[in-house]
């Protein structure tokens, strides 16, 4: 799915549908152009209470990245944001 324009209501609703329909444990939105990501935005696409998120914001022509995961299934032990926020490395364990 192309989520270009994730700031728009219809794109947020489409992401929320995918998260709930397929019971996603991890969601990654790449090449988003938002310069502000907050709890309100994350809540609009991921409505479970057991979630964490990390973001590398859009800077200049570089697009941003959002990772959201269900902390009841994915235990994250380490997050590294590198290369001036352009790379996000997440280490963890998945449990059923």
Rosetta blueprint (number, residue, H / E / L):
1 X L
2 X L
3 X L
4 X L
5 X L
6 X L
7 X L
8 X L
9 X H
10 X H
11 X H
12 X H
13 X H
14 X H
15 X H
16 X H
17 X H
18 X H
19 X H
20 X H
21 X H
22 X L
23 X L
24 X L
25 X L
26 X E
27 X E
28 X E
29 X E
30 X E
31 X E
32 X E
33 X L
34 X L
35 X L
36 X L
37 X L
38 X L
39 X H
40 X H
41 X H
42 X H
43 X H
44 X H
45 X H
46 X L
47 X L
48 X L
49 X L
50 X L
51 X E
52 X E
53 X E
54 X E
55 X E
56 X E
57 X L
58 X L
59 X E
60 X L
61 X L
62 X E
63 X L
64 X E
65 X E
66 X E
67 X E
68 X E
69 X E
70 X E
71 X L
72 X L
73 X L
74 X E
75 X E
76 X E
77 X E
78 X E
79 X E
80 X E
81 X E
82 X E
83 X L
84 X L
85 X L
86 X L
87 X E
88 X E
89 X E
90 X E
91 X E
92 X E
93 X E
94 X E
95 X L
96 X L
